[in-house]
Amino acid sequence: MSHAALRERQGSVAERAALAADATTAPELLTWLAADPAPQVRAAVAANSATPPQAGLLLVEDAEADVREALARRIGRLAPGLDAPAQGRPGRMTGAILARLVEDAAVAVRAALSEAVAGLPDAPRTLILRLAQDTELDVAAPVLRLSPLLRDEDLLALVAAPPAAFTRRIVAGRAQLAEPVAEAIAATADAPAIAALLGNASAAIREATLDRLAEQSAGQAAWQAALVRRPRLPPGAARALGAIIAAHLLQALAARPDLPAGLAETLQPRIEAHLAAAAASEAAARDAARSGDRDALAEVLTSATGYPPGRIEAALALRSPRAIVALCWRAGWTAELAEEVQVSLGVPRAKAVRANVEGSWTLSPAELQWQVELLEELPE
């Protein structure tokens, strides 16, 4: 019987796809369906836990990335134990499939594999190391964040010679980051990675290092915001921040219960001056918003946030409600005014980030600070 006749006998594409997805379908039939002309049928075979490795060897060469992605998601779950020396022929074939998938040209395929193996304690280390060194964020990030197979010496090597600009930043956010790795990140000139390190409450960071980074945080609002949110802030770091902290973070610092004696009182005049300046700029912003004067609003935002005019223009050009809200929050304005500013700048009220029933922010301080950090990456 010809292949066409066999396909006709197995029914429509939908019927063949259902057969391909059925875990009780015979392995021989699944291998045959792996060569089906319909991509959805081949994808169903790739995702089927009953599909034999022989079919996987066909599917790993499939022309459709969606098929290979489905294969990667399933085959990643078979990775545990493949480092064992006594694996049989099926294990060797599965290992060969993984070796092909980790080098796949499609980012989505490699990312699917990374997500499947990231948390496994017994995946092949060579596979994990290769994924960790990928230059695509979606591929490397899952294993950099989660894999228990990355040892401190692996992480130190990645910090010393990062394969991509994001590598140190993702490593810095790993849970329970060991002190040697934290110190290595803190010693770099990688500002985003240091911000991520300071924002990692579980990272083991020496007190002296926190003091030094606080002293160096002038102009690094992301560092200051992360330091202010740390569970414990050493007295030296608190004093250093008190002298240089950005105005919009003053109240958060002053509210900490573990400040050295007298520091909160020392900060009070600056807080009052900031509130007075914010009130004055709020009045100007409210007038500009009510009159629909975009240029006046941009000018007030420039003065109130301390950002250069080019960055304000770049932020407004995004036409993003969250970006506008982040500008207003940094300026020290209220959430209700931020809502009016969004509408004045062309955001439909139904899509605007609204103030809550108490007139306060619906976004958390951490979310607002993250939006501010995104703005700080815009051109000046």
C-alpha positions in Angstrom: 0.0 0.0 0.0 1.3 3.5 -0.9 1.9 6.2 1.7 -0.9 8.2 0.2 -3.3 5.3 0.6 -2.1 4.8 4.2 -2.7 8.4 5.0 -6.2 8.2 3.4 -6.9 5.2 5.6 -5.8 7.1 8.7 -8.3 9.9 7.9 -8.2 13.7 7.8 -5.4 15.8 9.2 -7.4 16.4 12.4 -7.9 12.6 12.8 -4.2 11.9 12.1 -3.2 14.6 14.6 -5.4 13.0 17.2 -3.8 9.7 16.6 -0.4 11.2 16.8 -1.2 12.8 20.1 -2.6 9.5 21.6 -0.1 7.9 24.1 -1.6 4.5 23.3 -0.7 4.7 19.6 1.8 2.1 18.6 5.5 3.3 18.4 5.7 2.0 14.8 2.8 4.1 13.8 4.1 7.2 15.6 7.4 6.8 13.7 5.5 6.7 10.4 3.4 9.7 11.4 6.6 11.6 12.1 7.0 11.9 8.3 3.4 13.1 7.8 3.1 16.1 5.4 1.0 18.1 7.9 3.1 20.0 10.4 0.4 19.8 13.1 0.5 16.0 12.9 4.3 16.0 13.2 4.1 18.4 16.1 1.7 16.1 17.9 4.1 13.2 17.4 6.9 15.4 18.7 5.0 16.2 21.9 3.8 12.6 22.5 5.5 10.9 25.5 5.1 7.6 23.8 7.1 8.6 20.7 10.2 6.5 20.4 13.7 7.9 19.9 13.8 6.7 16.3 11.0 9.1 15.5 12.8 11.9 17.4 15.8 11.5 15.1 13.5 12.3 12.2 11.7 15.2 14.0 14.9 17.0 15.1 15.6 17.6 11.4 12.1 18.8 10.7 11.9 22.0 8.6 9.2 23.5 10.9 10.5 25.2 14.0 7.2 24.6 15.8 7.7 20.9 15.4 11.3 21.0 16.7 10.1 23.2 19.6 7.5 20.6 20.6 10.2 18.0 20.5 12.5 20.1 22.7 9.8 20.6 25.3 9.3 16.8 25.5 12.8 15.6 25.1 14.1 17.9 27.8 12.2 15.9 30.3 14.1 12.8 29.3 17.5 14.5 30.1 17.9 13.1 33.6 20.3 10.2 33.7 21.8 10.7 30.3 25.2 11.4 31.8 25.2 7.8 33.2 27.9 5.7 31.5 25.6 2.6 31.2 22.8 4.2 29.1 21.5 2.0 26.4 20.8 2.7 22.7 17.6 4.7 23.4 19.5 6.8 25.8 22.3 7.4 23.3 19.7 8.4 20.7 18.0 10.8 23.1 21.4 12.3 23.9 22.1 12.8 20.2 18.7 14.5 19.8 19.5 16.9 22.7 22.9 17.6 21.2 21.2 18.7 18.0 18.5 20.7 19.7 20.9 22.8 21.8 22.5 24.0 18.6 19.2 24.6 16.8 19.2 27.8 14.7 15.8 28.8 16.0 15.8 30.7 19.3 12.4 29.3 20.3 13.6 25.8 20.0 16.6 26.3 22.2 14.5 28.4 24.7 12.0 25.5 24.9 14.8 23.1 25.7 16.2 25.5 28.3 12.9 25.8 30.1 12.5 22.1 30.2 15.8 21.3 31.8 16.5 24.5 33.9 15.4 23.1 37.2 16.5 19.5 36.8 19.1 18.3 39.3 20.4 15.5 37.1 20.4 16.9 33.5 23.7 16.5 31.6 26.1 19.2 32.8 27.5 19.7 29.4 24.0 20.6 28.2 23.4 23.1 31.0 26.8 24.8 30.5 26.1 25.1 26.8 22.7 26.7 27.4 24.1 29.0 30.0 26.6 30.4 27.5 23.9 31.1 24.9 23.9 34.7 23.7 20.0 34.8 23.5 18.3 35.9 26.7 15.3 33.6 26.3 17.7 30.6 26.0 20.3 31.4 28.7 18.1 33.0 31.4 16.2 29.9 32.6 19.3 27.9 33.4 21.3 30.9 34.6 18.4 31.6 37.1 17.5 28.1 38.2 19.9 25.3 37.3 21.3 23.6 40.4 24.0 22.2 38.3 25.8 25.5 37.9 28.5 25.5 40.5 30.2 28.6 41.9 33.2 28.0 39.7 30.9 28.0 36.6 29.2 31.2 37.7 32.5 32.9 38.4 33.7 32.0 34.9 30.5 33.4 33.5 31.0 36.6 35.5 34.6 36.9 34.4 33.9 36.4 30.7 30.2 36.9 30.1 29.0 35.5 26.8 26.3 38.3 26.5 25.6 41.7 28.0 22.8 40.2 30.2 24.7 37.2 31.6 26.0 38.9 34.8 22.7 40.5 35.5 20.8 37.2 35.4 23.5 35.4 37.5 23.2 38.3 40.0 19.5 37.4 40.5 20.1 33.7 41.4 18.5 32.7 44.7 21.0 32.2 47.5 23.9 33.6 45.5 27.2 32.7 47.3 29.5 35.4 48.6 32.4 34.8 46.2 30.1 35.2 43.2 28.4 38.2 44.7 31.8 39.8 45.3 32.9 39.1 41.7 29.8 40.9 40.4 30.3 43.8 42.7 33.9 44.2 41.5 32.8 44.7 37.9 31.7 47.9 36.2 28.5 46.3 35.1 25.9 48.7 36.6 22.7 46.7 35.7 24.3 43.6 37.1 25.2 45.4 40.4 21.6 46.7 40.6 20.3 43.2 40.2 22.7 42.0 42.9 21.7 44.7 45.3 18.0 43.8 44.6 18.6 40.1 45.4 17.6 39.9 49.0 19.0 36.3 49.3 22.5 37.2 47.9 25.4 36.9 50.4 26.9 40.4 50.2 29.6 41.6 52.7 28.8 44.6 54.8 31.9 46.4 53.5 30.8 45.8 49.9 27.4 47.2 50.6 29.0 50.3 52.2 31.3 50.7 49.2 28.5 50.3 46.6 26.3 52.8 48.6 29.2 55.3 48.4 29.5 54.8 44.7 25.7 55.0 44.0 25.6 58.7 43.2 23.7 58.9 39.8 22.8 55.2 40.1 19.1 55.5 41.1 18.6 51.7 40.5 21.4 50.9 43.0 19.9 53.3 45.5 16.4 51.9 45.1 17.7 48.4 45.6 19.7 49.3 48.6 16.7 51.0 50.2 14.7 47.8 49.7 17.3 45.4 51.2 16.1 43.6 54.3 19.1 44.9 56.3 21.1 48.0 55.5 24.4 48.5 57.3 24.8 51.8 59.1 27.7 52.8 56.8 25.6 52.2 53.7 22.7 54.1 55.2 24.8 57.1 56.0 26.4 57.1 52.6 22.9 56.9 51.0 21.7 59.7 53.2 24.2 62.1 51.7 23.6 61.3 48.0 20.2 59.5 47.6 17.9 60.6 44.8 15.1 62.9 46.0 12.3 60.5 45.1 13.8 57.8 47.3 14.3 60.0 50.4 11.1 59.1 52.1 11.6 55.4 51.6 15.1 55.6 53.2 13.8 57.7 56.1 11.0 55.2 56.8 13.5 52.4 57.5 13.4 51.2 61.1 17.1 50.3 61.1 18.7 53.7 60.3 21.5 54.9 62.5 20.5 57.3 65.2 19.7 60.8 64.0 19.8 60.0 60.2 16.1 60.2 59.8 16.1 63.7 61.4 19.0 64.7 59.2 17.0 63.7 56.1 13.9 65.7 57.1 14.9 69.1 55.7 15.6 67.5 52.3 12.3 65.6 52.4 10.4 68.8 53.1 12.3 70.6 50.3 11.5 67.8 47.9 7.8 67.8 48.9 7.6 71.6 48.4 9.3 71.4 45.0 7.0 68.5 44.1 3.9 70.5 45.1 5.0 73.5 43.0 5.7 71.3 39.9 2.4 69.5 40.5 0.5 72.7 40.2 2.3 73.6 37.0 1.7 70.1 35.6 -2.0 70.2 36.5 -2.4 73.5 34.6 -0.5 72.1 31.6 -2.5 68.9 31.6 -5.8 70.7 31.8 -4.9 73.0 28.9 -3.5 70.1 26.8 -0.1 71.9 26.5 2.3 68.9 25.8 5.4 71.1 25.5 4.7 72.7 28.9 4.2 69.2 30.4 7.5 68.0 28.9 9.2 71.0 30.4 7.8 70.4 33.9 8.7 66.7 33.7 12.2 67.6 32.7 12.6 69.9 35.7 10.8 67.6 38.2 12.5 64.3 37.3 16.0 65.7 36.6 16.1 63.8 33.3 17.5 65.6 30.2 14.9 66.8 27.7 15.9 64.2 25.2 15.0 61.3 27.6 11.7 62.9 28.4 10.8 63.2 24.7 11.9 59.5 24.1 9.8 58.4 27.1 6.7 60.3 25.8 7.2 59.0 22.3 6.7 55.5 23.6 3.0 56.4 24.2 3.1 54.0 27.1 0.8 54.6 30.1 3.3 52.9 32.5 6.2 55.0 31.2 4.2 58.2 31.8 3.2 57.0 35.3 6.9 56.2 36.1 7.9 59.8 35.1 5.1 61.2 37.4 6.1 59.0 40.3 9.8 60.0 40.0 8.7 63.6 39.9 6.9 63.1 43.2 3.5 63.7 41.9 0.3 62.0 43.0 -1.3 59.0 41.3 -4.4 61.1 40.5 -2.3 63.7 38.7 -0.5 60.9 36.8 -3.9 59.7 35.5 -4.7 63.2 34.2 -1.2 63.6 32.6 -1.7 60.3 30.8 -5.0 61.4 29.3 -3.6 64.8 28.4 -0.8 63.1 26.5 -3.3 61.1 24.4 -3.8 57.9 26.4 -7.5 56.9 26.3 -8.8 57.1 29.9 -10.0 53.4 29.6 -6.3 52.4 29.0 -4.7 54.7 31.5 -3.1 53.4 34.7 -5.7 54.6 37.2 -5.3 55.7 40.8 -6.9 53.3 43.3 -10.0 54.1 45.4 -7.7 55.8 48.0 -6.1 58.0 45.3 -2.8 56.2 45.5 -0.7 54.1 43.1 -2.0 50.8 41.8 1.5 49.8 40.8 3.8 48.7 43.6 6.9 50.7 44.5 9.0 47.9 43.0 7.0 48.0 39.7 7.3 51.8 39.6 11.1 51.6 40.2 11.5 49.0 37.5 9.7 51.3 35.0 12.0 54.1 36.1 15.0 51.9 35.4 13.7 51.2 31.9 13.4 54.9 31.3 17.0 55.4 32.4 18.1 53.2 29.5 16.5 55.6 27.0 18.7 57.9 25.0 19.3 61.4 26.3 
